[in-house]
Amino acid sequence: FWDGLVHSKIALLIIVIGGVFFGCTKAIKEDPLPFAPVEVQELTESEIKNRVQLICDKTCTKEESLQSVIIADKVTEVIFGKCFEDYFKAKSTFYFSKDTGAQVVAKLKSTKLDLGLTYFVKKRNPFTGNIVVGFENGDGKIHANRVAWSGMSLKDKVSNVAHELTHFVGYKHNGNSPTGNGESVPYQANRAVESCFK
């Protein structure tokens, strides 16, 4: 492979030198391009920051790795969209946080949201019927329960990731207790995705 690459580069160099020597480059420069040139735009630092990335680890199947890109793109579209921002800015208070909705949005926008994605398997609790969907525990990863995620829609996965992203940037709720959780930032992120997902 490397020999072929070296030979290709040498051949290209000979053509370029020959063209310069024989004055052929002028004709090449004046020929119109067969297509319109594409303008490449540089991303600003804030645009680079405002992308959610889910990096699958070795627990992911090929299909899950591909799907993680789709999920990340959709989460990016939703949480940095006007609908999500308007939803949070309309909220002035949350349980378990002193931040306003505008501060929540600002924190999400100012944080680089690159997280790992790792899968685990935990069955539904046979006594309560509850199932753990996923969690974020401060290790920079979203832990997704394959049992739950395998039956979830894209919208539900986006909602779960948005919820976990709010944990990643520092927002909490009252464990698995129903008391007050609905008005916490993570659970409001679920509701915002419910409203804003298209």
N, C-alpha and C positions, 0 to 999 in steps of 0.2 A: 504493500500500500504506500509506504513512505517513498520507495523508489519511484513509483508512478507519479506521486505528488511532486517530487523534486524535478523529474523530467518535464512535467507539465509547466512548472514555474520557469524552468530554463527555456523551454520552447516559447512561452509567452514573452520572456525577456528578449529573446532573439527577434521576435516579430516586432516588438516595440522599438528596439534599437534600429532594426532594418527600416522601419517606417520613418523614423526620425532622419536616418541617414539619406534615404531616397526622397524625402519631402512628401511622404504620403499622409502625414498626420493632418495637413491643412484640409485635404479633401474629406477626411473623416470628420473633422470638427464642423465643417460646413453642411454636412448631410443632416437633414432634419431627423429628429427622433421619431421612431414609428409609434410612440405613445407619449402622452403628456407627462412631463416630470411630476413626481409625487412629492409634495412638500411634507417633510417630516417635522412634526412639532415636538419640541422637548417638553417633558412633563415637569411641572413645577414641584418643588419639595412638598407642598401641601397636597398636591394631587397624588404623589407617590405615597404619602402617608395615608391618604384617604382611600386605601384599597385594603380590603380584607384578604388575607391569604391564609389558607388552611393547608398545612404541609403534612400530608399523610405519612405515617411511619410504617414500619414493617408489618403492623397488624392489619393494614389495609389490603384488600384485594385490588386487582387492576381496575375493576369496575368502580370500586369505592374511591380510588385515587382520582379517576376521571370525574366522578360525580362531585368530589370535593372542590374541584375547580368551578364547576357550575354553581354549587352552593355558595362558594365565596363570592363569585360575581353577582349573584342575586342578592346576597346579604349586603354587598357594597352598594348596589343599586337602591335597595330599600333604605338602609340606615343613613345614607348620605343624600337621600332624596328630600324634596320639599315637604312631602306628606308627613314623613317621620319627624322631621324638624318641627313642623307646625303642631303635630300631635304633642310633642314634648314641651314646646314653648307655651302651649295652652295650659300646662300643668304648673302650678306654682309651688306645690309641696308634695313630698313623698314620705312614706314611712321609711325609717332606718337611714335617712339621709337629710342633710341640711341644704343640699344643692337644689337649685331651681331647675326647671326643664331646660332653660337656655344653657345652664352650666353643664348639664348632662350632655347635651349635644356638643358643646364646646370641648368637653373632655374626650368624647369619642373621636371628634375631628382632629384633636391634637395628639392622639396616641397612635403609634405605629401598631396596627392590628395584625401582626403576623403570629399565628398560633399553630402549634402542632395539632394533628387530629389523630387520636388513637382509639381503637375499638376494644371493648370488653364485652363479656357475655354475662348477663344476670337475668334470670327468669322472673316472671311476675310473682309477687308474693301470694301464695295460695290462700292465705288467711284474709288479707285486706284487699287483694285484687290490684294493688298498686304496682307500678313498674318504674324503675329508675330509668329516665330517658337519657340523661347525660349530666356531666358536672365539669366544673373548672375549679381546680384546687390550688392555684398559685404556681403550678409547675410550667406554665406557658402552653398547656395543651387543653384541648376540649376532649373529654373522655366521653365517647358515644357508646351507648349500649346497643350492640348489634341486634339484639332481640327486639328492642323498641324501634330502632331506626329502619329495620328491614320492612316494616309495615307503614312507615310514615311517608306522607307526600313531600314534595319539594318545599311547599309552603311551611309545613310543620318543621322540617329540618332547618329552614331559614329562621323560623321563629326560635327554635332551640339555640341555634348559634348566636342569634342576637341577644338572647337572654344571657348566655354564657359570656359574651363579650362585655356585657355590663358588669359582670363579676370580675372579669379580667382588668377592667379599669377602676375597680374598687368599690362597686355597689353591692350591697348585701340584702338578704331578706331573712325572715324568721325561720330558718331551717325548712323543714317540710310541713310546718304548722300552717293551717289555713289562716291563722290570726294575723291580719295586717299585710299578708304577702301580696294580695291583689293591688295594694297601693304602693308597693315597693318599685324601685326603678327596674329591676330585672323582669318583674311580671308586667309592668307597663310596657316594656320593650316587646313582650309577647303580644300585647293588645295592639300596639302600634303596627307591628308586622301584619296582624290580622286585618287591620284597616288599610294598610298601604301596599300590600303585596298585589302585584298584577301579573 
